């Protein structure tokens, strides 16, 4: 009895917050629900991220729904993915019942039916929601390599192909644009470009080309293109926070595209949101379902990029919640960043399950609760919870009977969903796919739909004449070329340096139509060497200067973020 009293006191005191909170439920102590021990999480701590885990059928989806609904009521926008098709019920109020009233009264809550402001989204064109598209160029080579399941060498090749398209001013809107660039490089006309594009063998280019064809055959082509989805539309609040539900009826067809798409959204938000510091409530809470897909088969570099995003995005006011069957699905570096833990029941049937249980228990703070008993005997709709308190200190682990949402558990009626999609303010902006003159049209000379037939083709750049191996200055150029390539790739490369392209900057570029003098500095006309540059040429020689000019060119290229995604300065 004394132990029970001590645990109950710890729970009451540990969760007695003074700021706005999400109400998760009431603690269970010695087999009985104790309504006086309410389990909650401060809104101000939700950008410290969290985890919702547990075996299939233990109630993770309903927990997500409870949290999403309360966040929306607090004015916080929410993004979540509807993998099983049952989160559309957020848009429709639940029906009251005696059983529901009894459950909620037992934990000190009362039922209030409510519908939420929901926006239904869908990857590419479809009837499930407003189309969400990304251009291939903005999606970036690193994330696309992940979708195509390329090895490290092929990923480097893809990054160099993107670099080639950027420098040749060939916009990559959709998959056919990237295929056209690869077709050009593999053609007789493009073989010289392919040779000078360092380390890009025809075999690697062909592997990427086949991968793109497979994506198209799987019907995923509509996801890539224009108009591109603006992630600012996830941050809307219309009295209450808007819940953006991404409908994913075809997840099993291409799960890597789904998980990688979520990282694209996060990367875009990270690149564009300003630093926010500590907020009373987050700007957005992002639920990452099927979190194990993010890390399954991921390279060390990709995993490190995810870890860095999780670590840094909280300062932008964004909270992340990973949803998976086990904490073991996530790297330790990610788990260390998660302040809120909602662990549903762990089923132990095999020695491997028993080992997994020990790891789960190790993720909770030590305390009076018998974690092994709680984690293995928790019923459906119950979980073991710990959160970060207002001062950033973990609360005692609480075996909790969870609250229920005021919206419907399960799918909404089809007319409700279709009515919301038809009335969406986003429909006019995103529903119709757009075509413009991009890489495919520029390389083939075929105008995009609605463009003049005589639209001029892209100007073909001069092909550089690489220095012969062993010629004076070639070692310096090789070293500089490797540095340039590594700055493009964002990591060390194994491709021989002598194969990297060196654009012909010995020819003066066309004059800038609107040159501007830098404030406080003397202006030098574009294409004319400054006195400093002339002195450098005298010291380093013409060939080494050629490499330095190529390196300077990279600074003028489009900036790319942590995942190689194009940064879009819109806000």
C-alpha positions as CSV (number, residue, x, y, z in Angstrom):
1,X,0.0,0.0,0.0
2,X,2.9,2.3,0.8
3,X,4.4,1.6,-2.6
4,X,1.1,2.3,-4.3
5,X,0.8,5.5,-2.4
6,X,4.3,6.6,-3.3
7,X,3.8,5.8,-7.0
8,X,0.4,7.6,-7.0
9,X,2.0,10.7,-5.4
10,X,4.9,10.7,-7.8
11,X,2.5,10.5,-10.8
12,X,0.2,13.3,-9.5
13,X,3.1,15.6,-8.8
14,X,5.1,14.6,-11.9
15,X,2.3,15.5,-14.3
16,X,0.9,18.6,-12.5
17,X,1.8,21.1,-15.2
18,X,0.6,24.8,-15.2
19,X,0.8,25.5,-19.0
20,X,-1.5,24.3,-21.8
21,X,-1.3,20.5,-22.3
22,X,-2.6,17.6,-24.3
23,X,-4.7,15.4,-22.0
24,X,-3.6,11.8,-22.8
25,X,-5.5,9.9,-20.1
26,X,-5.3,8.7,-16.4
27,X,-2.8,6.6,-14.7
28,X,-3.4,2.9,-13.7
29,X,-2.0,2.1,-10.2
30,X,-2.2,-1.4,-8.8
31,X,-4.7,-2.4,-11.5
32,X,-7.1,0.5,-10.9
33,X,-7.6,3.6,-12.9
34,X,-6.9,6.7,-10.8
35,X,-8.6,9.8,-12.3
36,X,-6.8,12.1,-9.9
37,X,-3.5,11.1,-11.7
38,X,-4.0,12.7,-15.1
39,X,-1.3,12.0,-17.7
40,X,-0.6,15.0,-20.0
41,X,2.2,16.5,-22.1
42,X,2.9,20.3,-22.2
43,X,2.3,21.9,-25.6
44,X,5.6,23.7,-25.2
45,X,7.5,20.4,-25.1
46,X,6.0,18.9,-28.3
47,X,8.8,20.2,-30.5
48,X,11.1,17.9,-28.4
49,X,9.6,15.2,-30.6
50,X,8.2,11.8,-29.6
51,X,7.5,8.2,-30.3
52,X,4.2,6.2,-30.5
53,X,5.1,2.5,-30.5
54,X,3.5,-0.9,-29.9
55,X,2.4,-4.1,-31.5
56,X,-0.3,-4.2,-34.2
57,X,-3.8,-3.8,-32.9
58,X,-2.8,-2.2,-29.6
59,X,-4.3,1.3,-30.4
60,X,-1.5,3.4,-31.9
61,X,-3.7,4.9,-34.6
62,X,-6.3,6.0,-32.0
63,X,-3.6,7.5,-29.9
64,X,-2.4,9.5,-32.9
65,X,-6.0,10.6,-33.5
66,X,-6.4,11.8,-29.9
67,X,-3.3,13.8,-30.1
68,X,-4.0,15.3,-33.5
69,X,-7.5,16.3,-32.5
70,X,-6.3,18.1,-29.3
71,X,-3.5,19.8,-31.2
72,X,-6.0,21.2,-33.7
73,X,-8.2,22.5,-30.9
74,X,-5.2,24.3,-29.5
75,X,-4.6,25.9,-32.9
76,X,-1.6,23.8,-33.9
77,X,-1.5,22.5,-37.5
78,X,-0.9,18.7,-37.9
79,X,0.4,16.6,-40.7
80,X,-0.2,12.8,-40.7
81,X,-0.3,9.9,-43.2
82,X,-3.4,7.7,-43.5
83,X,-1.9,4.4,-44.4
84,X,-4.8,2.1,-43.5
85,X,-7.5,4.5,-44.6
86,X,-9.1,5.0,-41.2
87,X,-7.9,8.5,-40.2
88,X,-10.4,10.2,-42.4
89,X,-12.8,9.9,-39.5
90,X,-11.1,13.0,-38.0
91,X,-13.4,15.0,-40.3
92,X,-16.7,13.5,-38.9
93,X,-18.0,13.5,-35.3
94,X,-18.2,10.3,-33.4
95,X,-21.6,8.9,-32.3
96,X,-22.1,8.9,-28.5
97,X,-22.6,5.5,-26.7
98,X,-23.0,4.2,-23.2
99,X,-19.8,2.2,-23.5
100,X,-17.8,5.3,-24.6
101,X,-19.3,7.4,-21.8
102,X,-18.4,4.8,-19.2
103,X,-14.8,4.5,-20.5
104,X,-14.3,8.3,-20.4
105,X,-15.9,8.9,-17.1
106,X,-13.7,6.2,-15.6
107,X,-10.6,8.4,-16.5
108,X,-12.2,11.7,-15.5
109,X,-13.1,12.8,-19.0
110,X,-16.4,13.6,-20.7
111,X,-17.4,12.8,-24.3
112,X,-17.7,15.8,-26.7
113,X,-18.5,15.0,-30.3
114,X,-16.5,17.1,-32.8
115,X,-15.4,17.2,-36.4
116,X,-12.1,18.8,-37.3
117,X,-10.9,21.0,-40.1
118,X,-9.2,18.4,-42.4
119,X,-7.4,18.7,-45.7
120,X,-7.1,15.5,-47.7
121,X,-3.9,15.1,-49.8
122,X,-2.8,12.5,-52.2
123,X,0.6,11.7,-53.8
124,X,0.3,12.8,-57.5
125,X,-3.0,12.8,-59.4
126,X,-5.9,10.9,-57.8
127,X,-9.4,11.1,-56.3
128,X,-8.3,10.5,-52.7
129,X,-7.2,14.1,-52.1
130,X,-5.6,17.3,-53.4
131,X,-2.6,16.3,-55.5
132,X,0.8,16.7,-53.9
133,X,3.6,17.0,-56.4
134,X,7.3,17.8,-56.3
135,X,9.6,18.6,-59.3
136,X,12.4,16.1,-59.7
137,X,14.9,19.0,-59.4
138,X,13.4,20.1,-56.0
139,X,13.1,16.5,-54.8
140,X,16.8,16.2,-55.3
141,X,19.3,13.5,-56.3
142,X,19.9,12.1,-52.8
143,X,16.2,11.4,-52.1
144,X,15.6,10.2,-55.6
145,X,18.5,7.7,-55.3
146,X,16.8,6.4,-52.1
147,X,13.5,5.8,-54.0
148,X,15.4,4.1,-56.9
149,X,17.4,2.0,-54.4
150,X,20.7,3.0,-56.0
151,X,24.1,2.0,-54.5
152,X,26.6,4.6,-53.4
153,X,28.4,4.8,-56.7
154,X,25.1,5.1,-58.7
155,X,23.9,7.8,-56.2
156,X,27.1,9.8,-57.0
157,X,26.4,9.4,-60.7
158,X,22.9,10.7,-60.3
159,X,24.1,13.7,-58.4
160,X,26.5,14.5,-61.2
161,X,23.7,14.2,-63.7
162,X,21.7,16.7,-61.7
163,X,24.7,19.0,-61.7
164,X,25.0,18.6,-65.5
165,X,21.3,19.5,-65.9
166,X,21.6,22.5,-63.6
167,X,24.7,23.9,-65.4
168,X,23.0,23.4,-68.9
169,X,19.9,25.1,-67.7
170,X,17.7,22.0,-68.3
171,X,14.8,22.1,-65.8
172,X,13.9,18.7,-64.3
173,X,10.2,18.8,-63.7
174,X,9.2,15.2,-64.0
175,X,10.6,11.7,-64.7
176,X,10.6,12.1,-68.4
177,X,12.8,15.2,-68.1
178,X,15.4,13.2,-66.2
179,X,15.1,10.3,-68.6
180,X,15.6,12.7,-71.5
181,X,18.8,14.0,-70.0
182,X,20.1,10.4,-69.5
183,X,19.0,9.5,-73.0
184,X,20.9,12.5,-74.3
185,X,24.1,11.5,-72.4
186,X,23.8,7.9,-73.7
187,X,23.2,9.0,-77.3
188,X,25.8,9.7,-80.0
189,X,25.3,13.4,-79.7
190,X,25.8,13.3,-75.9
191,X,28.6,10.8,-75.6
192,X,31.2,13.6,-75.3
193,X,29.2,15.2,-72.5
194,X,29.0,11.8,-70.8
195,X,32.8,11.3,-71.1
196,X,33.5,14.7,-69.5
197,X,30.9,14.2,-66.8
198,X,33.3,12.6,-64.4
199,X,32.8,9.0,-63.4
200,X,29.5,8.5,-65.2
201,X,29.7,5.3,-67.0
202,X,27.1,4.3,-69.6
203,X,26.3,1.2,-67.4
204,X,25.5,3.4,-64.3
205,X,23.4,5.8,-66.4
206,X,21.5,2.8,-67.9
207,X,20.7,1.4,-64.4
208,X,19.2,4.8,-63.4
209,X,17.3,4.9,-66.6
210,X,15.8,1.5,-66.0
211,X,14.9,2.5,-62.4
212,X,13.0,5.5,-63.7
213,X,11.1,3.3,-66.2
214,X,10.1,1.0,-63.3
215,X,8.7,4.0,-61.3
216,X,6.7,5.0,-64.3
217,X,5.4,1.5,-64.8
218,X,4.2,1.5,-61.2
219,X,2.1,4.6,-61.9
220,X,4.2,6.9,-59.8
221,X,5.0,9.3,-62.5
222,X,2.2,11.8,-61.6
223,X,3.9,12.6,-58.2
224,X,6.7,14.4,-60.0
225,X,5.8,17.6,-61.8
226,X,4.2,21.0,-61.7
227,X,2.6,22.7,-59.8
228,X,4.8,21.9,-56.9
229,X,3.3,21.6,-53.4
230,X,4.2,24.5,-51.1
231,X,4.9,23.2,-47.6
232,X,3.6,26.5,-46.2
233,X,0.2,25.1,-46.9
234,X,0.8,22.6,-44.0
235,X,1.1,25.5,-41.5
236,X,-2.5,26.8,-41.8
237,X,-4.7,27.5,-38.9
238,X,-8.4,28.5,-39.5
239,X,-9.6,29.1,-36.0
240,X,-8.3,25.6,-35.2
241,X,-5.3,24.0,-36.6
242,X,-5.8,22.4,-40.0
243,X,-5.1,18.6,-40.0
244,X,-3.5,17.6,-43.3
245,X,-4.2,13.9,-44.0
246,X,-2.1,12.3,-46.7
247,X,-4.1,9.4,-48.1
248,X,-1.9,6.5,-49.1
249,X,-4.0,3.6,-50.5
250,X,-1.1,2.4,-52.7
251,X,1.6,2.4,-50.0
252,X,2.5,-1.3,-50.5
253,X,3.3,-0.6,-54.2
254,X,6.2,1.7,-53.4
255,X,6.8,2.2,-49.6
256,X,10.1,3.9,-50.2
257,X,8.5,6.7,-52.1
258,X,6.2,7.3,-49.2
259,X,8.9,7.4,-46.5
260,X,11.2,9.4,-48.7
261,X,8.5,11.9,-49.6
262,X,8.0,12.6,-45.9
263,X,11.7,13.4,-45.6
264,X,11.3,15.8,-48.6
265,X,8.5,17.6,-46.8
266,X,10.7,17.9,-43.7
267,X,13.7,19.0,-45.6
268,X,11.7,21.7,-47.4
269,X,10.3,22.9,-44.1
270,X,13.7,22.8,-42.4
271,X,15.3,24.8,-45.3
272,X,12.6,27.5,-45.4
273,X,11.3,28.1,-41.8
274,X,13.1,30.7,-39.8
275,X,14.6,29.9,-36.4
276,X,11.8,30.1,-33.8
277,X,13.4,29.4,-30.4
278,X,11.2,28.2,-27.5
279,X,7.5,28.6,-28.3
280,X,4.4,28.2,-26.2
281,X,3.2,25.7,-28.8
282,X,4.7,24.3,-32.0
283,X,4.1,25.7,-35.4
284,X,3.4,22.2,-36.8
285,X,3.4,18.6,-35.5
286,X,4.4,16.0,-38.0
287,X,3.5,12.4,-37.5
288,X,5.8,10.0,-39.3
289,X,4.0,6.7,-39.6
290,X,5.8,3.4,-40.6
291,X,9.0,5.0,-39.3
292,X,11.0,1.9,-39.9
293,X,10.8,2.5,-43.6
294,X,12.9,5.6,-43.2
295,X,15.9,3.7,-42.0
296,X,15.5,0.3,-43.7
297,X,18.5,-0.2,-46.0
298,X,19.4,3.4,-45.7
299,X,23.0,4.4,-46.3
300,X,25.1,5.9,-43.4
301,X,25.0,9.3,-45.0
302,X,21.2,9.2,-45.5
303,X,20.7,8.1,-41.9
304,X,23.0,10.8,-40.6
305,X,21.0,13.4,-42.6
306,X,17.8,12.2,-40.9
307,X,19.4,12.4,-37.5
308,X,20.6,15.9,-38.1
309,X,17.1,17.0,-39.3
310,X,15.5,15.6,-36.2
311,X,18.1,17.3,-34.0
312,X,17.8,20.7,-35.6
313,X,14.2,21.1,-36.8
314,X,12.9,21.6,-33.3
315,X,14.5,25.0,-33.3
316,X,12.2,25.9,-36.3
317,X,9.1,25.1,-34.1
318,X,8.3,21.7,-35.7
319,X,7.6,18.6,-33.6
320,X,8.1,15.1,-35.0
321,X,6.4,12.0,-33.8
322,X,7.7,8.6,-35.1
323,X,5.1,5.8,-35.2
324,X,6.4,2.3,-35.3
325,X,6.0,-1.2,-33.8
326,X,9.2,-1.0,-31.8
327,X,11.8,1.6,-30.6
328,X,14.4,-0.7,-32.0
329,X,13.3,0.4,-35.5
330,X,14.9,3.8,-34.9
331,X,18.7,4.5,-34.4
332,X,19.8,5.3,-30.9
333,X,20.7,8.8,-32.0
334,X,17.1,9.5,-33.0
335,X,15.7,7.9,-29.9
336,X,17.9,10.2,-27.8
337,X,16.0,13.2,-29.3
338,X,12.5,12.0,-28.4
339,X,11.1,13.6,-25.3
340,X,7.6,12.0,-25.3
341,X,7.3,8.2,-25.3
342,X,3.9,6.4,-25.7
343,X,4.6,2.7,-25.6
344,X,1.6,0.4,-26.2
345,X,1.8,-3.3,-25.3
346,X,4.8,-5.3,-26.2
347,X,3.9,-8.9,-27.2
348,X,6.5,-11.5,-26.1
349,X,6.3,-14.8,-27.9
350,X,9.9,-15.6,-28.8
351,X,13.4,-15.1,-27.3
352,X,13.9,-12.3,-29.8
353,X,10.7,-10.6,-28.4
354,X,12.1,-11.0,-24.9
355,X,15.3,-9.3,-25.9
356,X,13.3,-6.5,-27.6
357,X,11.3,-6.0,-24.4
358,X,14.5,-5.4,-22.4
359,X,15.5,-2.7,-25.0
360,X,12.1,-1.0,-24.7
361,X,12.3,-1.0,-20.9
362,X,15.7,0.7,-21.2
363,X,14.2,3.7,-22.9
364,X,12.1,4.7,-19.8
365,X,13.4,6.4,-16.7
366,X,13.8,4.3,-13.6
367,X,11.0,4.5,-11.1
368,X,8.5,2.7,-9.0
369,X,6.5,1.3,-11.9
370,X,7.0,-2.4,-12.8
371,X,7.8,-1.7,-16.4
372,X,7.9,-5.4,-17.4
373,X,4.4,-6.0,-16.1
374,X,3.0,-2.8,-17.5
375,X,4.4,-3.3,-21.0
376,X,3.3,-6.9,-21.3
377,X,-0.1,-6.7,-19.7
378,X,-1.3,-3.3,-21.0
379,X,-4.6,-3.7,-22.8
380,X,-5.9,-2.2,-26.0
381,X,-6.1,1.6,-25.5
382,X,-3.5,1.5,-22.7
383,X,0.2,2.5,-22.9
384,X,3.2,3.3,-20.7
385,X,4.0,7.0,-21.0
386,X,6.8,9.4,-20.1
387,X,7.1,13.0,-21.3
388,X,9.3,16.0,-20.8
389,X,8.0,18.3,-18.1
390,X,7.9,22.1,-18.4
391,X,11.5,22.3,-17.2
392,X,12.7,19.6,-19.6
393,X,12.9,16.8,-16.9
394,X,11.4,13.4,-17.8
395,X,8.2,12.5,-15.9
396,X,7.8,9.2,-14.1
397,X,6.6,6.3,-16.3
398,X,2.9,6.0,-16.1
399,X,0.8,3.0,-17.1
400,X,-2.1,5.0,-18.7
401,X,-5.6,4.3,-19.8
402,X,-5.8,6.6,-22.8
403,X,-8.5,9.1,-23.8
404,X,-10.8,8.7,-26.8
405,X,-11.3,11.2,-29.6
406,X,-14.5,13.2,-30.2
407,X,-14.3,12.4,-33.9
408,X,-15.1,9.0,-35.5
409,X,-12.7,6.1,-35.0
410,X,-12.4,4.6,-38.5
411,X,-13.1,5.9,-42.0
412,X,-15.4,8.9,-42.6
413,X,-18.4,8.5,-44.9
414,X,-17.3,8.8,-48.6
415,X,-19.6,11.8,-49.3
416,X,-18.0,13.6,-46.4
417,X,-14.5,13.1,-47.8
418,X,-15.5,14.0,-51.4
419,X,-17.3,17.1,-50.2
420,X,-14.2,18.3,-48.3
421,X,-12.0,17.7,-51.3
422,X,-14.3,19.5,-53.7
423,X,-14.6,22.5,-51.3
424,X,-10.8,22.8,-50.6
425,X,-9.2,26.1,-51.2
426,X,-6.1,24.3,-52.5
427,X,-8.0,22.6,-55.4
428,X,-7.6,25.6,-57.7
429,X,-3.9,25.7,-57.2
430,X,-2.9,22.0,-57.3
431,X,-5.6,19.9,-59.0
432,X,-4.5,20.5,-62.6
433,X,-1.1,19.3,-63.7
434,X,1.0,21.8,-65.6
435,X,3.5,21.4,-68.4
436,X,6.3,23.8,-69.3
437,X,9.3,23.7,-71.5
438,X,11.7,21.7,-69.4
439,X,14.5,19.3,-70.1
440,X,12.4,16.9,-72.3
441,X,11.1,19.6,-74.5
442,X,14.4,21.5,-74.7
443,X,16.4,18.4,-75.7
444,X,13.8,17.0,-78.1
445,X,12.6,20.3,-79.6
446,X,9.0,19.4,-78.7
447,X,7.1,22.3,-77.1
448,X,5.1,21.7,-74.0
449,X,1.3,21.7,-74.2
450,X,0.2,25.3,-74.8
451,X,3.6,26.5,-75.9
452,X,4.4,27.9,-79.4
453,X,5.5,25.3,-81.9
454,X,8.6,27.3,-82.8
455,X,9.8,27.6,-79.2
456,X,13.6,27.8,-79.4
457,X,15.6,24.7,-78.2
458,X,18.1,25.0,-75.5
459,X,21.5,26.3,-76.5
460,X,24.0,23.5,-76.5
461,X,27.0,24.5,-74.4
462,X,30.5,24.0,-75.7
463,X,32.1,20.8,-74.7
464,X,35.4,21.3,-72.8
465,X,38.7,19.9,-73.9
466,X,40.1,18.2,-70.9
467,X,43.8,18.5,-70.2
468,X,45.7,15.4,-71.2
469,X,46.9,13.3,-68.3
470,X,50.5,14.1,-67.5
471,X,50.4,17.5,-69.1
472,X,51.8,20.5,-67.1
473,X,49.3,21.4,-64.4
474,X,47.2,18.2,-64.8
475,X,47.9,17.1,-61.2
476,X,46.7,20.4,-59.8
477,X,43.6,20.2,-62.0
478,X,42.9,16.6,-60.9
479,X,43.1,17.7,-57.2
480,X,40.9,20.7,-57.8
481,X,38.5,18.6,-59.8
482,X,38.1,16.1,-57.0
483,X,37.4,19.0,-54.6
484,X,34.8,20.4,-56.9
485,X,33.1,17.0,-57.3
486,X,33.1,16.5,-53.5
487,X,31.5,19.9,-53.0
488,X,28.8,18.8,-55.5
489,X,28.3,15.4,-53.8
490,X,28.5,16.7,-50.3
491,X,30.9,13.9,-49.3
492,X,34.2,12.3,-50.3
493,X,34.1,10.5,-53.7
494,X,35.7,7.4,-54.9
495,X,35.4,8.4,-58.6
496,X,38.9,9.0,-60.2
497,X,39.6,12.8,-60.2
498,X,40.9,12.8,-63.8
499,X,37.4,11.9,-65.0
500,X,35.6,14.9,-63.6
501,X,34.3,17.6,-66.0
502,X,36.0,20.9,-66.2
503,X,33.7,23.4,-68.0
504,X,35.5,25.7,-70.5
505,X,35.7,28.9,-68.6
506,X,38.6,30.1,-70.7
507,X,36.0,31.5,-73.0
508,X,34.5,34.7,-71.7
509,X,30.8,34.3,-70.7
510,X,28.1,36.5,-72.1
511,X,27.8,39.8,-70.4
512,X,25.3,40.1,-67.6
513,X,22.3,42.1,-68.8
514,X,22.1,44.0,-65.5
515,X,25.5,44.1,-63.8
516,X,25.5,45.6,-60.3
517,X,28.5,47.0,-58.5
518,X,29.0,45.7,-55.0
519,X,28.5,48.4,-52.4
520,X,31.9,49.8,-51.3
521,X,33.8,47.9,-53.9
522,X,34.9,48.7,-57.4
523,X,32.8,47.1,-60.1
524,X,34.6,44.9,-62.7
525,X,32.6,44.1,-65.9
526,X,31.6,40.5,-66.2
527,X,34.0,38.6,-68.5
528,X,36.9,40.9,-67.7
529,X,39.5,39.8,-65.2
530,X,40.0,42.0,-62.1
531,X,43.5,43.2,-61.1
532,X,43.5,40.6,-58.3
533,X,42.5,37.8,-60.8
534,X,45.3,38.9,-63.1
535,X,47.8,38.7,-60.3
536,X,46.5,35.2,-59.4
537,X,46.9,34.1,-63.0
538,X,50.4,35.2,-63.0
539,X,51.1,33.2,-59.9
540,X,49.2,30.0,-60.5
541,X,49.2,29.6,-64.3
542,X,46.3,29.4,-66.7
543,X,45.4,25.8,-66.2
544,X,45.1,26.0,-62.4
545,X,43.1,29.2,-62.7
546,X,40.7,27.3,-65.0
547,X,40.0,24.9,-62.1
548,X,39.5,27.8,-59.6
549,X,37.0,29.5,-61.9
550,X,35.1,26.2,-62.1
551,X,35.1,26.0,-58.3
552,X,33.8,29.6,-58.1
553,X,31.0,28.6,-60.5
554,X,29.6,26.2,-57.9
555,X,29.0,29.1,-55.5
556,X,26.6,30.6,-58.1
557,X,24.7,27.3,-58.6
558,X,21.3,26.7,-56.9
559,X,21.7,26.0,-53.2
560,X,20.7,22.6,-52.0
561,X,19.8,21.5,-48.5
562,X,20.8,18.6,-46.3
563,X,19.2,16.0,-48.5
564,X,20.2,17.6,-51.8
565,X,16.7,19.2,-52.1
566,X,16.5,22.6,-53.9
567,X,15.9,25.5,-51.5
568,X,12.9,27.6,-52.4
569,X,12.9,31.1,-50.9
570,X,9.2,31.8,-50.9
571,X,8.4,33.0,-47.4
